[in-house]
Each structure stands twice: as C-alpha cells, then as structure tokens.
Amino acid sequence: MAYSRESAQELAQSALLYLLQQPELAAGFLGTTGIEAAELRGMIGRPELAVHVLDYLLEDDSRVLDAAAMLQVSPTELISARTVLSGPGSYGWDAD
C-alpha cells in the first residue's frame, strides 16, 4: 500500500496505542526515546512522535513482526509509513 502522510500518521498512532498497551514495550520506548510519560500526551499527533514510534518498533525484528500482526499490516507497511513521515532516503529506506 502506498501511504499518504495522513494514512502514515494514522498507522503510527495505531502503533502507539498498541505499544502503550504492552507495559514492557511502553517502558522500553520511553527509555529509548527519552520522552517522559507526562509529555507524551502533548506529543500525540506530531510527526516526530510518529517517527519515534515506528523507529522503535522497526529496531527489532520480533517487535516489528508482533506489531504488524496486531495491526493487521505487513512489516513493510510499517517501513513505508515511516519513510513517508521522515522522507525518502532516511535510514536508507526508499518510499514505494
């Protein structure tokens, strides 16, 4: 699927909800990004948070596979959404 910025943002928000429902993932995400739990609410909907969420999931094969299964998308769709939000060439990934 080719993502628009809007649909990529929606997928990232769904991924954030998935992540926050998993206490271990949520703690790892906050620890890795340095985002404080108190500031997370104010960041929802911002593209930089969406990129952080997708990056965190994409850093580990088991995380991306589990998230993709729960979100009912292919792992490559998470990569495509991340690329749309951050621009082609970021992390060497090209947009579809």
N, C-alpha and C positions, 0 to 999 in steps of 0.2 A: 504494500500500500504506500502510495506517495502521501506524505504528510504536509499539511499546511502548518503555519506557525500556531494557529488556533488548535488544530487537532493534535499537534505535538504537545502543546501545553496541557490539553485535556488528558492525554495519556500520562504525562508526567504527574499530574495531580492525582490520577488514579493510582499511579505507582507510589506516590507519597502516602496516600491512605493505606495502601497495602503495607508499606514499610512501617507505618506507625502502629499498625495492628499487631506487629511482631516485636515484642519488647527487646529482644536481643538485637534485631536489625535497627530498631529506632535508636538504641543506645550506641551502637556502632556508627550509625550515620551521624548522630550529633557529635560523637567523639572525633570522628574523622574530619568532619567539616569545621568543627569549632563553633558551630551555631548553638546558641543557648536555647533551651526549651522555651523560655519566656519570649524570645524574639522570633521564634518560628511562626507563630500565628500572624505576625505582621508581614512576614515574607511570602505568605501563600499567594500565589498568582503571579509572582515576579519571575521572569525568565531565568534569572541566575539561580534561584532555588530549584527550578525545574531541571536545570543542567546538573546541579549538585546531586539531586535525587537520582537522575539517570546515570551519572558517573559512578555513584556509589554502587548501584546495582550492577553496572557493567564491569566493575573491577574484579568480580569473582564469578566464575562460571556457574557455580551452584546457585548463587543469588540471582543471576540473570535468568537461569532456566526456571527456577521456582517462581520468580516474579512473572515471567512470561506465561507460565502455565496458569497462575492465579488470575492474571489479567486477560487471559484467553487471546494472546497475541503471540507472534513468533519472536524469538530473541532478536532477529534482525530488525523488527519493527521498533524495538527499544533503541537500537543503534540509529536507525533512520530518524526517529523523533529527536534524539539528542543532537544529531547533525543539523537538522532543520533549526533547532533553537540556538545552536552555537556557531553555525556557519560551516560550509564545506571546507575540508582540509584540516579541521580541528581534530587533533589526535590522529591525523592521517586517514580519517574516515571520510568518504565522499558521499554526497547525497545521491539518492536513487535517480 
